[in-house]
Amino acid sequence: MIIEKVLNNNAAQVLDDDGRSYVITGSGVAFQKKQGDKIETSKIEKQYILQPYNDEIITMYRDFSAEEIEAVARIIDAAEKSLQTTFEANLLIPLSDHIHFAIERHNKNMPLKNPLEWSVRRVYPEELRVGIEGLKIIEEVVGVKLNPYEATSIALHLINAQKNNGLIGDTMQAVELVEDIIKIVEYHANQRFDSESLAFSRFVVHLQFFAERILTHTNYGGKNDNFLYEQIIKNYPEAFECSEKIKHFVAKRYGYEIEMEEQVYLVIHINKIIN
């Protein structure tokens, strides 16, 4: 691999023998290196291929500062450790792009409030914690203290990257949908749920998959059990009544009909959270 651009001692943009561009990171991987030098592949800890993106996006990426790229690489590392997952290369450019323009907006005194802050805080607390840590990394590496609302935007990019072929718009819609359902249940039960509780966490996980099925119009795929359905109505009348409100909401808003099997599991989760 040949260096195209040194980002810092621990990161560089490189070109392989087949003409593919990468961003590579590793301790001291670019120390005392310059454009045209070869990289010792044994020092590479991570690499992000840029080739799948079109020339316009790669050109845009090359305008990012070395500090911005370093900050993003460190945020991704922190996210992988905290969320115990591995992110694909498709996170690097959109997250870099967002942070680059967030810094530009900051320098022009044009901060943007993210309307999903409260929803992300409740539905994806771990990703938001990484977003908050990301702001500290940006301040340390780039020297810019971004608006706290940007932590939510970083979190949304992390959430989106964990979805298969997801788009950030779909991710935002899913977060809003989960929050809407939580509000329906809270209003029905006349109580505010403890977002730190295990019951709430389990409920949210169920709703995240539920929201995916609604937005993609994918059926649950189970076998409808009339006896179990009747038992659910009999044993959990309050939770069932709440599920009917949710059923009406998603049918009207999203054109999605909740199947019997899906509603049974929804009632069970609602009963747990309200009790």
TABEL-V956495 format. One record per run of one state. SS is the DSSP state (2 for helix, 1 for strand, 0 for the rest). FROM is the first residue (numbers start at 1). LEN is the number of residues. If there is no record, write none. Layout:
SS & FROM & LEN
SS & FROM & LEN
This chain:
0 & 1 & 1
1 & 2 & 7
0 & 9 & 2
1 & 11 & 5
0 & 16 & 5
1 & 21 & 5
0 & 26 & 12
1 & 38 & 1
0 & 39 & 2
2 & 41 & 3
0 & 44 & 2
1 & 46 & 4
0 & 50 & 5
2 & 55 & 8
0 & 63 & 3
2 & 66 & 18
0 & 84 & 6
2 & 90 & 18
0 & 108 & 9
2 & 117 & 7
0 & 124 & 1
2 & 125 & 17
0 & 142 & 8
2 & 150 & 12
0 & 162 & 6
2 & 168 & 22
0 & 190 & 8
2 & 198 & 19
0 & 217 & 9
2 & 226 & 10
0 & 236 & 1
2 & 237 & 18
0 & 255 & 5
2 & 260 & 15
0 & 275 & 1
